[in-house]
Amino acid sequence: MEAKPDCPKCHANTVYRSGKIPEKQRRRCKNCGFQCTRTTPRGRPASEKALAVTLYTMGLSLSAIARIFHVSPPAVLRWVRNFAERVYEKPEPGEAIIVELDEMWHFLKSKKQTLDLESLL
């Protein structure tokens, strides 16, 4: 006899079979009404993600890491960004330095050289 899995949402043991989709058994929870088909966890283990981040910090490209782990490059980028958000804190915004570029633009634009043909004669 097959053991009943717990509900992934509320972790109750009141799960019953609720139909099939192509070659997978669908289950429904009596407590919360959540339907699920997957009983195994999704995603990669944390150790693989940590190794991918380490390889990225050592200079390996996202595409090369993606080929090693057989995932897409955006997935590796998401792993790196999530790691950076968890570990590193954003610097506090400091005093802003204002550079006036308008003066240079007016200086260059005001140099209008006219062609004086009379002085050549």
N, C-alpha and C positions, 0 to 999 in steps of 0.2 A: 504494500500500500504506500502511496506517495504522501510525504509529509506536507502539510499545508504551510506555505510561506507566509510570513508576516506582511502586513500592508506597508509599503514603502513610505506612505505619507503619515499615518497615525500609529504605526507599529502595533496594531491590534492583530489578534490571531483569529479574526472572524472573516476570513477570505474564502470565497467560493468561486467555482468555475463559472465563467460567463461567456461562453462561445469561443470560437476560434477565428483567427485570421491566418493567412497562409502559413501553415505548419507551425503555428505558435498558439499556445493556450492563453486565452484572455482570462483575467481574474478580476473580481470586484470585491471591495470591502463592504461589509454590512454596516459598519459604524459610520464611515465618512462617504461612502459611495464612490471612492476613487477606483478607476479602472486602470489596470496595468498589464503589460505582456512580458516585460523584461524582469527577470528575477536576479540576473547577474549585474554587478555594478558597471557603469559606463566609464569611459575615459582611461587614461594611462595612470600607472602608479606614480606616487609622489617622488619616488627615487629616480624614475626616468625623467620627470620634469626637472628635477634638481640637476641632473647630469646635463640636460639640454641647456639650462641656464649657465652652468659652468663652462660648457663648450662655447657658448655665445660670448661670455666674458673673456675667454681666451682668444677670441678673434675669428672663430669659425662663422661662416655666413648662415643665415636662416635657412636658405635652400639646402645647404649641405647637411645641416642638422636634421631637416625634414626628411631628407633621403635616408639618413642613418636610422631614424625611428619610424619610417614609413607613415608619416603624417604630412599634412599640408603645411607650407610655410606660414600661413596666417595662424595656424594652431601654435606653432613655436613662438611666434610673435606675441600671442596672447599669454603664453606661459611666462615669457620674459617680462611683459608688462605687469602681470599679476604679482610676480615676485618683486618687482621694483616698487609697486604700490604698497606691498606688505612690509618691506624691509626699510626702504629709504623714505625719509620725510622731505616734503617740499621746503625749499628755503623761503624764509619770510621776505616779502617784497621790501626792498630798501628805498633809499632816496633815488629819484629818477634824475637822469642827466638829460637836459634838453639841448638839442643841437638845432640851430636855426639854419635850415637849408634854403630858405626863401631868398636870403641876401645873395647867395652865390648864383641862384637862378636869375635874379634881376641883373646881376653884374654881367653874366654871359649873354643874356638876351638883349641888353641895351647896347651892345657893341654892334652897331649897324654900320657896316662899311658900304659906302656908296662908290660906284664906279665913276670916276672923274675922267672922262675922255678928253676934255679940253686941256688938261694939264699934260697930256701925252703929246700934243701938237706943238 
